[in-house]
Amino acid sequence: MILKKIIGIIIVFLSMQLAFAQAWKLNEGQSHIKFNIRNAGLNVEGEFHEFDAKIDFIPENPEKSSFYGEIKVASIDTGIGMRDRDLQKEKYFHEAKYPEITFQSTKVNSKKSNVITVTGQLTIKGTQKQISFDVNYAEESNKVVFTFSLPLNRRDFGVGGSSWLLSDDFKANLQITTAKK
């Protein structure tokens, strides 16, 4: 009897969670992941063309939201094929061993209207680091657009070695556009 009540309570609780959570589907055509880094005194820009995101975003209660992202390293594009192939080698991203860059949120805080702070684990080349960053979001009818920048140090993740020419710091700029499922 008690077991039936406990199972009933669990089912009601899970149903309530599903009712309040809003899953969002990535709109790849309106999303991008771009980056820039200084190399030999020049600004080098690039982007990743293949990525996915699983987002459960609750605009009315952002603290209950979660974010997961995955980038395919092989999709890197700096506009120079030889450089892209070099970046996939062991010295940089080691795509053969670490084909994805991933991020999993662990905490989301509401900062102010249409800005949240997301904390989570970023994994690049097998190295996992906790990071926090502010995300701006805009709701438009049945979609939400998330925009944010991530200043990162490539050497924190073992990407490339010491270099006089290549900056340690780079910035990733993301725009993730989602639609209600």
C-alpha positions as a Markdown table, in Angstrom:
| # | Residue | x | y | z |
|---|---|---|---|---|
| 1 | Met | 0.0 | 0.0 | 0.0 |
| 2 | Ile | 2.7 | 2.4 | 1.0 |
| 3 | Leu | 4.8 | 1.4 | -2.1 |
| 4 | Lys | 1.8 | 2.3 | -4.4 |
| 5 | Lys | 1.5 | 5.7 | -2.7 |
| 6 | Ile | 5.2 | 6.4 | -3.2 |
| 7 | Ile | 5.1 | 5.3 | -6.8 |
| 8 | Gly | 2.0 | 7.5 | -7.3 |
| 9 | Ile | 3.8 | 10.5 | -5.8 |
| 10 | Ile | 6.8 | 9.9 | -8.0 |
| 11 | Ile | 4.7 | 9.7 | -11.1 |
| 12 | Val | 2.9 | 13.0 | -10.2 |
| 13 | Phe | 6.2 | 14.7 | -9.5 |
| 14 | Leu | 7.7 | 13.6 | -12.8 |
| 15 | Ser | 4.6 | 14.7 | -14.7 |
| 16 | Met | 4.9 | 18.1 | -13.0 |
| 17 | Gln | 8.5 | 18.4 | -14.0 |
| 18 | Leu | 7.7 | 17.5 | -17.6 |
| 19 | Ala | 4.9 | 20.0 | -17.7 |
| 20 | Phe | 7.2 | 22.8 | -16.6 |
| 21 | Ala | 10.3 | 21.9 | -18.6 |
| 22 | Gln | 10.3 | 23.2 | -22.2 |
| 23 | Ala | 12.5 | 21.3 | -24.6 |
| 24 | Trp | 13.9 | 23.4 | -27.4 |
| 25 | Lys | 15.2 | 22.2 | -30.8 |
| 26 | Leu | 18.3 | 23.6 | -32.4 |
| 27 | Asn | 17.8 | 25.6 | -35.6 |
| 28 | Glu | 21.2 | 24.9 | -37.3 |
| 29 | Gly | 20.6 | 27.4 | -40.1 |
| 30 | Gln | 20.2 | 30.3 | -37.7 |
| 31 | Ser | 23.0 | 29.2 | -35.3 |
| 32 | His | 26.8 | 29.5 | -35.4 |
| 33 | Ile | 29.9 | 28.8 | -33.4 |
| 34 | Lys | 32.7 | 31.2 | -34.4 |
| 35 | Phe | 36.1 | 31.8 | -32.9 |
| 36 | Asn | 39.1 | 34.1 | -33.3 |
| 37 | Ile | 42.7 | 34.0 | -32.1 |
| 38 | Arg | 45.8 | 36.0 | -32.8 |
| 39 | Asn | 48.5 | 34.2 | -34.8 |
| 40 | Ala | 51.7 | 35.9 | -36.0 |
| 41 | Gly | 50.2 | 39.2 | -35.1 |
| 42 | Leu | 47.1 | 38.6 | -37.3 |
| 43 | Asn | 43.5 | 37.9 | -36.2 |
| 44 | Val | 42.5 | 34.4 | -37.4 |
| 45 | Glu | 38.8 | 33.7 | -37.6 |
| 46 | Gly | 37.1 | 30.4 | -38.0 |
| 47 | Glu | 34.0 | 28.4 | -37.2 |
| 48 | Phe | 32.7 | 25.0 | -36.5 |
| 49 | His | 29.9 | 23.9 | -38.9 |
| 50 | Glu | 28.7 | 20.8 | -37.2 |
| 51 | Phe | 27.3 | 21.0 | -33.7 |
| 52 | Asp | 24.2 | 20.0 | -31.7 |
| 53 | Ala | 22.5 | 21.3 | -28.5 |
| 54 | Lys | 20.0 | 19.8 | -26.1 |
| 55 | Ile | 18.3 | 22.6 | -24.3 |
| 56 | Asp | 15.6 | 22.5 | -21.6 |
| 57 | Phe | 15.0 | 26.2 | -21.0 |
| 58 | Ile | 12.3 | 27.6 | -18.7 |
| 59 | Pro | 12.1 | 31.4 | -19.3 |
| 60 | Glu | 9.9 | 31.8 | -16.2 |
| 61 | Asn | 12.3 | 29.9 | -14.0 |
| 62 | Pro | 15.8 | 29.8 | -15.6 |
| 63 | Glu | 17.3 | 28.1 | -12.6 |
| 64 | Lys | 15.5 | 24.8 | -13.6 |
| 65 | Ser | 17.0 | 25.0 | -17.1 |
| 66 | Ser | 19.8 | 22.8 | -18.5 |
| 67 | Phe | 22.1 | 23.1 | -21.5 |
| 68 | Tyr | 24.2 | 20.5 | -23.3 |
| 69 | Gly | 26.3 | 21.1 | -26.4 |
| 70 | Glu | 28.5 | 19.1 | -28.7 |
| 71 | Ile | 30.8 | 20.3 | -31.4 |
| 72 | Lys | 32.3 | 18.1 | -34.1 |
| 73 | Val | 36.1 | 18.9 | -34.2 |
| 74 | Ala | 36.3 | 17.7 | -37.8 |
| 75 | Ser | 34.0 | 20.5 | -38.9 |
| 76 | Ile | 36.5 | 23.3 | -38.1 |
| 77 | Asp | 36.9 | 25.8 | -40.9 |
| 78 | Thr | 39.4 | 28.7 | -40.9 |
| 79 | Gly | 39.2 | 29.2 | -44.6 |
| 80 | Ile | 42.6 | 27.4 | -45.2 |
| 81 | Gly | 42.3 | 23.7 | -45.7 |
| 82 | Met | 45.9 | 22.9 | -44.7 |
| 83 | Arg | 45.5 | 24.8 | -41.4 |
| 84 | Asp | 42.2 | 23.1 | -40.7 |
| 85 | Arg | 43.9 | 19.7 | -41.2 |
| 86 | Asp | 46.8 | 20.7 | -39.0 |
| 87 | Leu | 44.3 | 21.8 | -36.2 |
| 88 | Gln | 42.8 | 18.3 | -36.2 |
| 89 | Lys | 46.2 | 16.7 | -35.5 |
| 90 | Glu | 47.4 | 15.5 | -32.1 |
| 91 | Lys | 49.3 | 18.8 | -31.3 |
| 92 | Tyr | 46.0 | 20.8 | -31.4 |
| 93 | Phe | 42.6 | 19.2 | -31.1 |
| 94 | His | 43.6 | 15.5 | -31.8 |
| 95 | Glu | 40.3 | 14.9 | -33.6 |
| 96 | Ala | 41.0 | 11.1 | -34.2 |
| 97 | Lys | 41.1 | 10.6 | -30.4 |
| 98 | Tyr | 38.7 | 13.4 | -29.2 |
| 99 | Pro | 36.2 | 14.0 | -32.0 |
| 100 | Glu | 33.9 | 16.2 | -30.0 |
| 101 | Ile | 34.1 | 19.2 | -27.7 |
| 102 | Thr | 31.3 | 19.1 | -25.2 |
| 103 | Phe | 29.6 | 21.3 | -22.6 |
| 104 | Gln | 27.2 | 20.2 | -19.8 |
| 105 | Ser | 25.6 | 22.7 | -17.6 |
| 106 | Thr | 25.6 | 22.1 | -13.8 |
| 107 | Lys | 23.9 | 25.3 | -12.7 |
| 108 | Val | 21.9 | 28.1 | -14.2 |
| 109 | Asn | 21.3 | 31.4 | -12.4 |
| 110 | Ser | 19.1 | 34.3 | -13.4 |
| 111 | Lys | 21.2 | 37.4 | -13.5 |
| 112 | Lys | 18.8 | 40.1 | -14.8 |
| 113 | Ser | 16.1 | 40.3 | -17.3 |
| 114 | Asn | 17.0 | 38.2 | -20.4 |
| 115 | Val | 20.5 | 37.4 | -19.0 |
| 116 | Ile | 21.4 | 34.1 | -17.2 |
| 117 | Thr | 24.7 | 32.8 | -15.9 |
| 118 | Val | 25.5 | 29.3 | -16.9 |
| 119 | Thr | 28.0 | 27.2 | -15.1 |
| 120 | Gly | 29.2 | 23.8 | -16.3 |
| 121 | Gln | 31.8 | 21.4 | -17.5 |
| 122 | Leu | 33.6 | 22.1 | -20.8 |
| 123 | Thr | 35.6 | 19.3 | -22.2 |
| 124 | Ile | 38.2 | 19.9 | -25.0 |
| 125 | Lys | 40.7 | 17.3 | -26.0 |
| 126 | Gly | 39.9 | 15.1 | -22.9 |
| 127 | Thr | 40.5 | 17.9 | -20.4 |
| 128 | Gln | 37.4 | 19.0 | -18.4 |
| 129 | Lys | 37.2 | 22.4 | -16.8 |
| 130 | Gln | 34.4 | 24.2 | -15.0 |
| 131 | Ile | 33.5 | 27.5 | -16.6 |
| 132 | Ser | 30.8 | 30.1 | -16.0 |
| 133 | Phe | 29.6 | 32.6 | -18.6 |
| 134 | Asp | 26.7 | 35.1 | -19.1 |
| 135 | Val | 24.1 | 34.3 | -21.8 |
| 136 | Asn | 21.8 | 36.8 | -23.3 |
| 137 | Tyr | 18.5 | 35.4 | -24.6 |
| 138 | Ala | 15.7 | 36.9 | -26.6 |
| 139 | Glu | 12.3 | 35.2 | -26.9 |
| 140 | Glu | 10.6 | 35.7 | -30.3 |
| 141 | Ser | 7.2 | 33.9 | -30.7 |
| 142 | Asn | 8.1 | 30.2 | -30.8 |
| 143 | Lys | 11.9 | 30.6 | -30.6 |
| 144 | Val | 14.6 | 31.7 | -28.3 |
| 145 | Val | 18.0 | 33.0 | -29.4 |
| 146 | Phe | 20.9 | 32.6 | -27.0 |
| 147 | Thr | 24.1 | 34.7 | -27.6 |
| 148 | Phe | 27.3 | 34.6 | -25.6 |
| 149 | Ser | 31.1 | 34.8 | -25.8 |
| 150 | Leu | 33.6 | 32.5 | -24.1 |
| 151 | Pro | 37.1 | 33.8 | -23.5 |
| 152 | Leu | 39.3 | 30.7 | -23.1 |
| 153 | Asn | 42.9 | 29.8 | -22.8 |
| 154 | Arg | 43.8 | 27.1 | -25.3 |
| 155 | Arg | 46.7 | 25.8 | -23.2 |
| 156 | Asp | 44.2 | 25.1 | -20.3 |
| 157 | Phe | 42.9 | 22.3 | -22.6 |
| 158 | Gly | 46.2 | 21.1 | -24.0 |
| 159 | Val | 45.5 | 22.6 | -27.4 |
| 160 | Gly | 48.9 | 23.5 | -29.0 |
| 161 | Gly | 52.1 | 24.0 | -27.1 |
| 162 | Ser | 54.0 | 27.1 | -26.1 |
| 163 | Ser | 54.3 | 29.5 | -28.9 |
| 164 | Trp | 55.7 | 33.0 | -29.5 |
| 165 | Leu | 53.4 | 33.4 | -32.5 |
| 166 | Leu | 50.1 | 31.9 | -31.4 |
| 167 | Ser | 48.2 | 33.6 | -28.6 |
| 168 | Asp | 47.2 | 31.5 | -25.7 |
| 169 | Asp | 43.8 | 33.3 | -25.4 |
| 170 | Phe | 41.0 | 32.9 | -27.9 |
| 171 | Lys | 37.4 | 33.8 | -27.9 |
| 172 | Ala | 34.4 | 31.7 | -29.1 |
| 173 | Asn | 31.3 | 33.5 | -30.1 |
| 174 | Leu | 28.1 | 31.6 | -30.2 |
| 175 | Gln | 24.6 | 32.2 | -31.3 |
| 176 | Ile | 22.2 | 29.3 | -30.7 |
| 177 | Thr | 18.7 | 29.7 | -32.1 |
| 178 | Thr | 16.1 | 27.3 | -30.9 |
| 179 | Ala | 12.4 | 26.5 | -31.6 |
| 180 | Lys | 9.9 | 24.9 | -29.4 |
| 181 | Lys | 9.6 | 21.1 | -30.0 |
